[in-house]
Structures are given as structure tokens and as C-alpha cells.
């Protein structure tokens, strides 16, 4: 079992590490993309600086040719030097971004431009007097052409870097969306995997344990579609179920033996008292028959008959308790059944000074049962309630719908002496009674319990000493 548990743990750990590996892979790719974006932003800044310097250079170039100011050439040389400084400081980055050949071509153009500007600056005084000569025009055209080439190159570099940054940004967005989809798929897959590996087998075992609690010892399926660990766990669980079933059968058998012993001793005890009285009275009648008066003989015969009737009642209750055949079932009205049974004990309630209160909720559904058996149940409960109130009290009978219309519940409550808490678990046992000797056989509630169970219902009790007892009979309603 430890080996199987280790395998399950290993699979879960491997799965989680695989997810972490996927996260790391996406994190590395994302880091590289953002690092490249940062690098491109730095190059873009350099390209923008170059572009701005070239623009300033062109501005002073135009000022020179428009206004013939020699100071403009000095300013142009200043910006040429700045451009050279930028190229020297960031040559590695620019070469990496644009290639060494393109950067070298830019340098050559810049050197040509610088050389011509230097020559023009040296001859500026003589040129001012001959601005209309072909030589001046050729020099102007050359400077303007080289300046335009510098401007286009610098602008192209800046534009290319912006395009590269846009592409990297799109790549980062796509990478983010892809990671979300992958992680969502991994999460769903991991959830289903863990459910298949652990949750579903555990759920099946929980359902099986609930069935075991209800007495159903059916086994878990041991199919090949299960994972090796859950299949092994199912086999171990089935072995436990088989052992539980075996122990349950042994326990039931031992309880049956104990019940038979209790029943036998109860029968012997209950029958022994009236039979002893019959024997003793008959022996006394035989021995003293000639000396007894007629009234004494009649009294002894009455005693024998009374004891015989008691023995007959014990046997009759025992037969009712053990009878298993089903009588004819029919639709019954709980209201009619309760009222009919109350009429049977009307004289007893009147003589005992007991007030009867009946509360039957309107619209009670019909039940399906055997009339005389259910009447016997309520008769036993009513008689027990009357005997629990020797000095009078209140017998309250309430009937209502319960469990969302599935059942009909009848409560029989009295204000009698109540039942001690230690006696409540045994009141439905055969031959157990809390009444005085001679007032009960201890089979009435056992018979009632069996009748209610055969009708698919249940009977419950709650009691408090000195305040009364309530028996609750729950019967299934007739389904239309």
C-alpha cells in the first residue's frame, strides 16, 4: 500500500513540476522578448539623437546657403562632431542593430559631408563673391545631396527600430495570450487528471461506505480502465468489504442467538407465573375439595380461568410478534383509522379522567396498509398512554404531512409518568416492560414496531420522566 501511495505521490509531483517547467519556459521567453524590447528602445533613442543632430545640421546648412553666414558652417561642424561622437559611443549597438556595412556607409557619407563643409568653410570669403559660379552650385548640390542621404539614413534607422519594437510588443502580447491558454488547458487537464486519479475513486468509496452503512455489501468494480493505484485500492477496499460482511454475518448470527435466548427466557418467565398459579390453585382445590365451601371452590376455579387466559394472551401476543405473512393491503384514511381506534378506548379514557385532544391537519393523503394491523398499533399506543396516566391527564393525537408530502406522521402524546432514559433504548425489545407485574406482557410495542416496519414506516419515541411520552408513527403516503 505504501508503494502505491508513493506512486500516486510521484505522479502528482511530476505533474506539478511539469506545470512549473511550462511556467519557467514561458517566463524565459517573456524575459527575452522584454529584454530585446529594452535593447531596441535604447537603440531607438540613439537613432532619434542621430536624426535630431542631422536635422540641426541640415538647418545650419540651409542657413549658410540662404544667408551666406560663415558662422552657420561652424555650427554645422559642431553637429557633425556630435554625430561622430554618437557613432563612436554606440557603434557596437548600432552595428548589432543595422549591420556593420550600413553603419560604415553612413560614416563614409558623413566624412564626405565633413570634408566638403571644411573646404567650403576655408574658402567662404571667396565663395561669397562668386555664388553664381558653376563651382559654387556644384558644391551646394553636393552638400545638399549628402545631407539628404544622412537624414534619410538616420530617419530610416529610427523608423526601423520603431517597427522592430512594435513587432516585439505584438510578440509579447501573443506570448501572453498563448501562456494564458496553455495554463488554462494545463489547469483543466490537471484537474481532470487528479479527479480521475483521486477524487472519483474516493467518491465511489464514499458511496460504497454509505451503502455498507445501510447493509449493502456490494463490491467496487475492479475494471482494467482504472489506474493501477486506484485498482489496487479498490481491491484492498473490496477485501475490507468482504471481511466486514463476514463480521456482520457473525454479529447478526450472534444477535439472533442472543435474541432467541432472550425470547426463550422471556417466554419461560412469562408463562411460568400463570402456570405456577394454575398448578398451585389446582393442587389446593384437589387436596381441600371436600372441606371447601362452594364460594371458595368457585373463586379458585375463576383464578384458574384467569391465569389460563393470561397464558393464552401471552401465546397470542407471541404469535402476533412472530407472524410474517402479509395481510390484504388497501387504501386507508389516517383520520378514520385514528377516530375508530379512539372510540374503542373511549370508556377507558372517560373512567380514567383523561382528556382526549385530536388535531388532524386537513388534506392528509391516503396511506396503503392493512386495517386491523395498523389499528392494533394505535390501540397499543393509546392503551399505553392511558395506563401511564392513572390519575388522569391529556392524550393528544396529532396527524400531519411530513417530509415534503412523502409521509404521514401521527404523534401520540400523553402527560403521564414518562420513561426513564436508560429504558428508552429497550422499550421495543420483546418482553421488556416498565409496567407492574401482571399489567403487560412486554410484547405490545415489539409487535407495533414490527407492523410499522412491514408497512415501510418507522416508529420513534421521546420521553421525559414526570412530563410525559410522545410516540411518533411515520407511514409512507399513498403515491398517486
Secondary structure, 3 states (H helix, E strand, C coil): CHHHHHHHHHHHHHHHHHHHHHHHHHHHHHHHHHHHHHHHHHHHHHHHHHHHHHHHHHHHHHHHHHHCCHHHHHHHHHHHHHHHHHHHHCHHHHHHHHCHHHHHHHHHHHHHHHHHHHHHHHCHHHHHCCCCCHHHHHHHHHHHHHHHHHHHHHHHHHHHHHHHHHHHHHHHHHHHHHHHHHHHHHHHHHHHHHHHHHHHHHHHHHHHHHHHHCCCCCCCCCCCCCCHHHHHHHHHHHHHHHHHHHHHHHHHHHHHHHHHHHHHHHHHHHHHHHHHHHHHHHHHHHHCCCCCCHHHHHHHHHHHHHHHHHHHHHHHHHHHHHCCCCCCCEEECHHHHHHHHHHHCHHHHHHCCEEEEEEECCCCCCEEECHHHHHHHHHHHHHHHHHCCCCCEEEEEEEEEEHHHCEEEEEEEECCCCCCHHHHCCCCCCCCCCCCCCCCCCCHHHHHHHHHHHCCCEEEEEEECCCEEEEEEEEEECCC
